[in-house]
Structures are given as C-alpha cells and as structure tokens.
Amino acid sequence: MRYNERKLEVLDILNKERNLTARQILDRIDEDITMKCLTALLTRYHRFGYLHREKNHNKFIYKLNPCGIKKLNWLMSVIV
C-alpha cells in the first residue's frame, strides 16, 4: 500500500465513525498493520493537524477535524 492510500484509509474510517481509539481503527483496517505503526501514523496525522485527540482512561480518542476533512477530500480526488 502506498503512503497516501493508507492516509486515505485512516481518514476515511474516522470520517465515517467518530471518536475511535487506535484499537478500533486497527480493527477496521483491511490490510495487516501493527499497532505500533498505526499509532505512529495517528501521532503524525495529529501533528499535521488532520486529527483531534483526547485522552480518556489512558487511551487516545481520535476524531477528524476540518483540516482532516479537507485533506480527505483532496486525497479522494487524487487517488480514487
């Protein structure tokens, strides 16, 4: 899977379902990816400004924010 395809997949999951933990996102991803790799991606997407995250009982809860929606729409127009 290419770099932007994984980003599209993760952002699309969070667009369809809000307030997910990394484990819940991992369960919805089609291909094999480790939890360590996914959490690194989620941290990077949060730093890029695509995601909002809150800590709840020692777990981060992720949601797509307006910048992430804009990036998702751009990715869909380029990849799909």
C-alpha positions in Angstrom: 0.0 0.0 0.0 1.3 3.4 -0.9 1.7 6.2 1.6 -1.3 8.3 0.7 -3.5 5.2 0.3 -3.0 4.4 4.0 -3.7 8.0 4.9 -6.9 8.0 2.8 -8.0 4.7 4.5 -7.4 6.0 8.1 -9.0 9.4 7.5 -12.0 7.8 5.7 -12.5 5.5 8.7 -12.5 8.5 11.0 -14.9 10.4 8.7 -17.4 7.6 8.9 -17.1 6.9 12.6 -16.0 9.5 15.1 -14.4 9.0 18.5 -12.4 5.9 17.8 -9.4 4.5 19.7 -6.3 3.2 17.9 -7.5 -0.3 18.6 -10.9 0.4 17.0 -9.3 1.9 13.9 -6.9 -1.1 13.7 -9.9 -3.4 13.7 -11.4 -1.6 10.7 -8.3 -1.5 8.5 -8.3 -4.1 5.7 -4.6 -4.9 5.5 -2.1 -6.0 8.0 -0.5 -3.2 10.0 0.9 -3.3 13.5 -0.4 -1.3 16.4 3.0 0.4 16.7 2.9 1.5 13.1 -0.7 2.7 13.3 -0.1 4.7 16.5 2.9 6.4 14.8 0.7 7.3 11.8 -2.0 8.7 14.1 0.5 10.7 16.0 1.9 12.1 12.7 -1.6 12.9 11.4 -2.4 14.7 14.7 0.8 16.8 14.4 -0.1 17.6 10.7 -3.5 18.9 12.1 -5.8 16.3 10.5 -7.0 14.8 13.8 -8.2 15.9 17.1 -7.4 13.6 20.0 -8.4 13.5 23.6 -7.1 11.3 26.4 -9.8 9.2 28.1 -8.8 6.5 30.6 -5.2 6.2 29.3 -6.3 5.9 25.7 -6.5 8.5 23.0 -9.8 9.0 21.2 -9.4 10.3 17.7 -11.7 12.4 15.5 -11.3 14.0 12.2 -11.2 17.8 12.3 -11.9 20.3 9.4 -8.3 20.2 8.1 -8.5 16.4 8.0 -11.8 16.6 6.1 -10.1 18.9 3.6 -7.2 16.5 3.2 -9.5 13.5 2.9 -11.5 15.3 0.1 -8.2 16.1 -1.7 -6.9 12.5 -1.4 -10.2 11.1 -2.7 -10.0 13.4 -5.8 -6.4 12.3 -6.5 -6.4 8.6 -5.6 -10.0 7.4 -6.3 
